[in-house]
Each structure stands twice: as structure tokens, then as C-alpha cells.
Amino acid sequence: MEITIIVNGKKLVDSIEPDLLLIDFLRKHGCYSVKRGCETANCGLCTVFLDGIPVLSCSVPAARAAGHEVQTLEGLQEEASEFVGFIADQGADQCGFCNPGFVMNTIALLRENPDPTDDEIRAYLAGNLCRCSGYEGQLRGIRNYLEHKRSEEGIHGRKEV
């Protein structure tokens, strides 16, 4: 079957088998930030945005994404670059394998809630499996980013939070 998916703003047309998963479609087309970790939809490493909503691409048939827009970390570099350094400064990116899933879910969180509490951050990070850290580094990094952003807004004369 032939499908068309907009991936990171680029129209991709491909002939696929009906049982092809979105993760495999994306990796075939060069989106290597989308990783296979558990194959049971439990680790969050394959998180992508489907029409702006975070989904686990290992549990979505590629055919279901036909006619829709998919964003991967490759297409969100500018948005991600705002905060990933803050996470890295906390040593939370030890092996790096889980980072794309964390970054995708952090983007989703900050789009939905630009000023989350620690518990709200933990809730968003809970779906991401990380074998190296205790998630506190990611939490501290996101919190430091939010504090930096608040102080920067104050410097530029914008409303302080």
C-alpha cells in the first residue's frame, strides 16, 4: 500500500506493508532519534509527535499516520536546543540512549504547561525508561532551564512569573 506522511515538514511517499510500524517507517527515512527500546510501548524511547500529540511510534501502524504530520527530534532541534544544555549540565545524559524520548516529552510538557511543578515534570518523565540515572538530573535540568527563562524574561522587561 502507498502512504503519504509529512515528516518534519517534508512530504514522504512510500509503498509499505500493512503491518509496518511507524518507528520502522521513520528510521527507514533517516529519523534515527526514534529508538526501539522495549518493543512493548513502555520505555518512551520511540516518542514522536503525531499531529502535535506525543505518541509511541512502536505501537502505531505507519498506515495510521498516513495523511498526518509527524515530528521527530530531528525536526525540533531549534525548540530542543533551548533546554537540552541545562539537562546535560546536570549529568543526566549519561549514555544518551534515552535522551530523544526525554526531550520529546519535555517539549510536549512545556508546550502544554510552560511553568510545571516538580510533580508535573516527574509525571511527564515517568513514561521514559532510563537505566543510567535516577531522573533527578533531568528534573533539575528542566527546573534550571525554567528558572533561567524566568530571569531572562525579567531582564528583558517582560512579565516575571
N, C-alpha and C positions, 0 to 999 in steps of 0.2 A: 504494500500500500504506500502511496505517496503522501507525505505530510509536509506542511509548511509551518515553521515556528520562527518567531522573531527572537533571536538570542543576542542579548546585549546590543540591541538596536539593529542587528543585521538579519535580513531575511534568509533563512536556510530552508532549502527544499531538498528532501531526501526520500528515497524509497527504503522502507523499513519492513521488518517482520512485525506482525501484530502484537507479539509479546515483548518487544524491545522496551526496556525501561528507560525513563528519561535520563538517568545518570549515564547510561551507556551511550545514548544519543549525544549528550553534551560532551562527554570525554572523546568520542569519535570526532567531534568538531572542535577539538582543541581547548576545551574548558577543563583544564587539569586541576583547578582548585576544588572541583567537585570530587570528593573522595569516597571510596567504598570502605567502610569500616566494619560494620556488623552484619549487613545484609538482612537485618530484622527490623529496620526502622527505629532503632533505639539509641543510636550514637550521635546523630546530628551532623556527621561529617559531610553529608551529601546535601545540606540545606541550600536551596536556591529560592528565588522569588518567582512565583508564577502569578502574573498579573499583579505584582506588588505584594503578594502574600507569601510568607515563608512556608515552604513545603519540603518534605523529604523526597528527593528525586529518586531514591532507591525503591520507593513504593508507588510511584506514579508512572503508568504506562506512557511512553512517548506519544502515542496516538491521542491520549487525553489532552496533551499540551498543544496539539495541532490547532493553528489559528490563534494562539495566545502568545503572550510575551513572557520570556524567561530572562531573568537576570542572574548572573553568577558573579563571583567576586572579581573576575576579570573585567566585568563591565561596571564595577562600582569602586574602582581604585581611588578615584578622587574623594568620594564620600568616606571611604575607609581610612584614607591617609590622615584624616583629621585626628583619629584616636588610636590607631594601632601602635604608634610610638609610645604612648602612655602605658599600654599593656606590656609592651616589650621592656620598658623601664622597670617594671615590677618583676621581671624574670618569669613571666607567665607563659612565655612562648618557647619552653624548653626544647622539645623536639620539633615543634611546628606542625605536626600532622593534623591536630585538631583545630588549628588557628582559623582556617577558612570558615568552618562552621560557627565558631565563636564570633568571628567578625560579622558574618551574615546575620546572626541572631542579635548582635549588638546594634547593627544598623536598623533592624526591624524594631527593636526596643526603643531606640532613640527617635525613630520616626513616629512611633505611637505615643511615646511618653518622653519628652525632652528633659524631664527632671525626675527620674525614677528614684525611689528609695532603695536602700541596700537589699531589702527583701524582694522588691520587684526585679532588681538586677539578677539576684540569685535565681528567681523563678524563670527568667528568660535563659539563663545559662544552664539550668538544670537538665535540659534536653541534650546537652553536649557532653559526650564522654571524653575525658582527658585522663590519661594514665600517668602523666608526669606531675601534675600539680594538684593542689587542693582547692582550686578555683578561687582562692582568696587573692591571688595575684591579679587575676582578671578583674575581680571586683574592685581592688584598689586602683588598678589602671583606669577603669571606667570612671570611678569616683574622682580620681585626679584630673582626668580629662574634663569632667563636668565642672569641677572647681576652677580649672584653668579657663574654661569657656565663660563662666560667670564673671571672673575677674577681668577677662578681656572685654566683655560687654560693658563692664563698669568703666574701664579705661576709655572706651570709645563713646561714652556718653549715653549708652543705651540703658534701658531699664535694668536695674540689678534685681536678681532673684533673691 
